[in-house]
Amino acid sequence: MKARGKRQKARSLPRRGKGSSLILQPSSFKSARVLVVGDAMLDCYWYGEVDRISPEAPVPIVKIDHEEERPGGAANVARNAAALGARVTLLSVVGADEPGARLESLLQREGVHTQLHHDRSIKTTVKLRVIAGRKQQLLRVDFETQPGHEVLASKLRDFEQILDSVNMVILSDYGKGGLTHIVKMIGLARRAGKTVLVDPKGEDYSRYRGATLITPNRSEFRQVAGSWKNERELTERAQQLRRKLDAQALLVTRGGEGMTLYQDGTRFHVATQAREVSDVSGAGDTVIATLAVALASGARMKEAVRLANRAAGIVVGKFGTAVVTPKELFGRHSDE
């Protein structure tokens, strides 16, 4: 990858064994300098018990006994990269409100450098989940408004300034309006020689043209490429989309079927490693964060995919948006 400046190269000398196979260790991840841009949000969880039905309507009454808050969306991507040991900057827009302040505090506590633009005209995106009993989600309530043009233009200027200090860019699109200038961002990043990973949203993938790697899940890919009857047809559709977008690679995450990487003339599939699925929310964030940190640390694309698949298998065993640590990813032989 040409995503490292001279300073990053001097600090990151990945070790390779026989057959040029990269030997990654947790310490390798400390060389990664990752910029995450996208739609940040605050995930709120209200936990309680249900012991009766409301007399007002046929709905359960939940008596809340405790609450929890976690970074969500692009903020969850950033905290996942930081949890692996990378130096991470999150560039995003939040409201000038209490949820925005709490989100910033949570991220700083988890080692993420925040560069948040506070827009007084919007509310910070909040996803509130009501959880009953044994982690059964009863309800989700979303609060969101799209950021204004002026604050987005200011964010784009900051993006240009930060580029020189990173060797990897993640654009995390949740369709909340924070990546209005994504076409310009990809162009600026690629001209600067940075690797660009995109977690897509919606039907207009032309916005992602020129990205290094695009990571749709199965349903997102079907939405833009259509259905397929077999693996051959899936491969044809994936390669056609990859060429159309001028991307080096397309990674389709396929839930219980694992994930498949499509590069020029090649297909590489890894089976899922989930032990027991508790919650799939945020798994895509973990996947793209792990990919970015591994690639920024010198891993080749297939090696990064193997690690990302392993990370996904770990994180879906946790409830809610969560992270994977180097110790979990590398097992008991980790040196940290």
C-alpha positions in Angstrom: 0.0 0.0 0.0 1.2 3.6 -0.7 -0.7 4.9 2.3 2.3 5.7 4.5 4.4 8.7 4.6 8.2 8.4 5.3 7.7 8.9 9.0 5.2 6.1 9.3 7.3 3.8 7.2 10.3 4.3 9.5 8.1 3.4 12.5 6.4 0.4 11.0 8.6 -2.5 9.7 6.4 -5.5 9.5 8.1 -8.8 9.9 7.7 -11.5 7.3 8.5 -15.1 7.6 9.0 -17.8 4.9 6.8 -17.3 1.8 6.5 -13.5 2.6 3.7 -14.2 5.1 3.3 -11.2 7.4 3.7 -11.9 11.1 1.4 -9.4 12.8 1.6 -8.8 16.5 -0.4 -6.5 18.7 2.6 -4.1 18.8 2.4 -3.8 15.0 -0.9 -2.0 15.3 0.7 0.9 17.2 2.1 2.1 13.9 -1.4 2.6 12.4 -2.6 6.2 12.0 -6.3 6.2 11.2 -8.7 8.9 10.3 -12.3 8.0 10.6 -14.9 10.3 9.0 -18.6 9.9 9.0 -21.9 9.9 10.9 -21.2 9.7 14.7 -24.0 8.9 17.1 -24.6 8.0 20.7 -26.0 4.6 21.4 -28.2 4.5 24.6 -29.4 1.3 26.3 -32.1 1.3 28.9 -32.3 -2.0 30.8 -35.2 -3.2 32.9 -37.7 -6.0 33.6 -41.2 -6.6 32.3 -43.8 -7.9 34.8 -47.1 -6.6 33.4 -48.9 -5.2 30.4 -50.0 -1.6 30.2 -53.7 -1.0 30.9 -53.6 1.9 28.3 -52.5 -0.3 25.4 -51.4 -3.9 24.7 -47.8 -3.1 25.3 -45.3 -4.3 28.0 -44.4 -1.9 30.8 -40.6 -1.9 31.4 -39.3 -0.8 34.8 -35.9 0.6 34.0 -33.2 -0.2 36.5 -30.0 1.0 34.8 -28.8 2.8 31.7 -25.7 2.6 29.5 -24.2 4.8 26.8 -21.7 3.8 24.1 -20.3 5.5 20.9 -22.2 4.4 17.8 -21.9 4.7 14.0 -18.6 6.2 12.9 -17.7 6.8 16.6 -17.9 3.0 17.1 -15.6 2.5 14.2 -13.1 4.9 15.8 -13.3 3.3 19.2 -12.8 -0.2 17.6 -9.6 1.0 15.8 -8.3 2.6 19.0 -9.1 -0.5 21.0 -6.7 -2.4 18.7 -3.9 0.1 19.5 -4.0 2.5 16.6 -3.8 6.2 16.9 -7.2 7.4 15.8 -8.8 10.7 14.9 -12.6 11.0 14.5 -13.8 13.8 12.3 -17.6 14.3 12.5 -20.5 16.6 13.2 -22.6 16.5 16.3 -25.1 18.9 17.9 -24.2 21.6 20.4 -26.1 19.6 23.0 -25.7 17.3 26.0 -25.6 14.0 23.9 -22.8 15.5 21.8 -20.8 16.4 24.9 -21.3 12.9 26.4 -20.3 11.3 23.1 -17.1 13.3 23.0 -16.3 12.4 26.6 -16.8 8.7 26.0 -14.5 8.8 22.9 -11.7 10.6 24.7 -12.0 8.1 27.5 -11.4 5.3 25.0 -8.3 7.0 23.5 -9.9 8.5 20.4 -8.7 12.0 19.4 -11.9 13.8 18.5 -12.3 16.6 16.1 -16.0 17.2 16.3 -17.9 20.1 14.8 -20.7 21.2 17.0 -23.7 22.4 14.9 -26.3 24.4 16.9 -28.9 23.8 14.2 -29.1 20.0 14.8 -29.4 17.4 17.5 -26.8 14.8 18.0 -28.0 11.5 16.5 -29.1 9.2 19.3 -30.3 5.6 19.1 -32.2 4.6 22.2 -32.8 0.9 22.8 -35.1 -0.5 25.5 -33.8 -3.9 26.7 -35.8 -6.3 28.8 -35.0 -9.5 30.6 -32.2 -11.5 29.0 -31.0 -8.8 26.6 -34.2 -8.8 24.5 -34.6 -5.6 22.6 -38.2 -4.3 22.8 -37.9 -1.0 21.1 -35.5 1.4 19.4 -36.1 5.2 19.2 -34.0 7.4 16.9 -33.3 11.1 17.3 -31.6 12.7 14.3 -31.3 15.8 12.0 -28.9 16.4 9.1 -26.1 18.9 9.6 -26.0 22.3 7.8 -23.9 23.2 4.7 -21.5 25.6 6.5 -20.4 23.1 9.1 -19.9 20.4 6.5 -17.7 22.7 4.4 -15.7 23.5 7.6 -15.3 19.7 8.1 -14.0 19.3 4.6 -11.2 21.9 5.3 -10.2 20.0 8.4 -10.1 16.7 6.4 -7.5 18.2 4.1 -5.4 19.3 7.0 -5.5 16.0 8.8 -4.6 13.9 5.8 -0.8 14.4 6.1 -0.7 12.9 9.6 -2.5 9.6 8.8 -1.8 6.5 6.6 -5.4 5.2 6.5 -8.8 6.8 5.9 -12.2 5.2 6.8 -15.4 6.8 5.5 -18.3 5.4 7.6 -21.5 6.3 5.8 -24.7 5.8 7.9 -26.8 8.0 5.6 -27.2 10.8 8.2 -25.7 13.5 6.0 -22.3 13.7 7.5 -20.5 12.6 4.3 -22.1 15.0 1.8 -18.6 15.8 0.5 -17.5 12.2 0.2 -16.6 12.4 -3.5 -14.2 15.3 -2.7 -12.8 13.4 0.3 -12.0 10.3 -1.7 -10.3 12.4 -4.4 -8.2 14.3 -1.9 -7.2 11.2 0.0 -6.2 9.2 -3.1 -4.2 12.2 -4.5 -2.4 12.2 -1.2 -1.6 8.6 -1.6 -3.8 7.4 1.3 -5.7 4.1 1.4 -9.4 4.7 1.6 -11.9 2.3 3.0 -15.7 2.9 2.7 -18.5 1.4 4.6 -21.4 2.2 2.2 -25.1 3.1 2.6 -27.9 3.5 0.2 -28.2 2.8 -3.5 -25.9 5.4 -5.1 -22.5 3.8 -5.0 -21.1 6.2 -7.6 -20.3 8.4 -4.7 -17.6 5.9 -3.6 -15.8 5.7 -7.0 -12.1 5.5 -6.6 -12.1 4.2 -3.0 -9.5 1.4 -2.3 -11.9 -1.0 -0.6 -15.7 -0.9 -0.2 -17.3 -3.2 2.4 -21.1 -3.7 1.8 -23.0 -6.3 3.8 -25.0 -8.9 1.9 -28.3 -6.9 1.9 -26.5 -3.7 0.9 -24.8 -5.4 -1.9 -28.1 -7.0 -3.2 -29.7 -3.5 -3.1 -27.2 -2.1 -5.6 -26.2 -5.2 -7.6 -29.4 -7.4 -7.6 -30.0 -10.9 -6.5 -27.9 -13.9 -7.5 -28.6 -17.7 -7.9 -25.1 -19.1 -7.2 -21.6 -18.2 -6.3 -20.6 -17.7 -9.9 -23.3 -15.2 -10.5 -22.4 -13.4 -7.2 -18.8 -13.2 -8.3 -19.8 -11.7 -11.7 -21.9 -9.1 -10.0 -19.3 -8.2 -7.5 -16.5 -7.9 -10.0 -18.7 -5.8 -12.3 -19.5 -3.4 -9.4 -15.8 -3.3 -8.4 -14.7 -2.4 -11.9 -17.5 0.2 -12.3 -16.4 1.9 -9.1 -12.7 1.7 -10.0 -12.0 0.1 -6.6 -9.1 -2.2 -5.9 -11.3 -4.5 -3.8 -14.8 -5.2 -2.8 -15.5 -7.1 0.4 -19.0 -8.5 0.9 -19.8 -9.5 4.5 -22.3 -12.3 4.4 -23.3 -12.9 8.0 -23.2 -16.6 8.9 -21.6 -17.3 5.6 -18.5 -15.4 6.4 -17.1 -12.8 4.0 -15.8 -12.7 0.4 -13.1 -10.5 -1.0 -13.1 -9.6 -4.7 -10.0 -8.1 -6.3 -8.9 -7.9 -9.9 -9.5 -11.4 -11.3 -9.5 -13.1 -7.8 -12.0 -14.2 -5.2 -11.1 -15.0 -1.6 -13.6 -16.4 0.8 -13.3 -16.9 4.6 -16.0 -18.8 6.6 -17.5 -17.2 9.7 -15.8 -17.8 13.0 -18.7 -16.8 15.3 -18.9 -19.0 18.4 -22.3 -17.9 19.6 -24.2 -14.9 18.2 -25.5 -12.4 20.8 -25.9 -9.2 18.8 -24.8 -8.3 15.3 -25.2 -4.6 15.7 -21.9 -2.8 15.1 -20.2 -5.8 13.6 -19.6 -4.0 10.3 -17.9 -1.2 12.3 -15.5 -3.8 13.8 -14.8 -5.3 10.4 -13.8 -2.1 8.7 -11.8 -0.9 11.7 -9.8 -4.1 11.9 -9.2 -4.0 8.1 -7.9 -0.5 8.4 -5.6 -1.1 11.3 -4.2 -4.3 9.8 -3.6 -2.7 6.4 -2.0 0.4 8.0 0.3 -1.9 9.9 1.6 -3.5 6.8 -0.7 -6.5 6.2 -1.8 -7.6 2.8 -5.4 -7.5 1.8 -6.1 -11.2 2.4 -4.3 -11.2 5.7 -6.3 -8.2 6.8 -9.6 -9.9 5.8 -8.7 -13.0 7.9 -8.1 -10.8 10.9 -11.3 -8.8 10.3 -13.3 -12.0 10.0 -11.9 -13.2 13.3 -12.7 -9.9 14.9 -16.3 -10.1 13.6 -16.7 -13.6 15.1 -15.7 -12.3 18.5 -17.7 -9.1 18.5 -21.1 -10.7 17.6 -20.8 -12.7 20.8 -21.0 -9.5 22.8 -24.2 -7.5 23.4 -24.6 -4.1 21.8 -21.9 -2.0 20.0 -18.6 -3.4 21.3 -14.9 -3.6 20.6 -12.3 -6.4 20.2 -9.0 -6.2 22.0 -5.6 -7.3 20.7 -5.6 -10.0 23.4 -8.9 -11.4 22.1 -7.8 -11.1 18.4 -4.4 -12.8 18.8 -5.3 -15.2 21.6 -3.2 -16.2 24.6 0.0 -15.8 22.8 -0.4 -12.1 22.5 2.6 -10.1 23.8 0.3 -7.6 25.5 
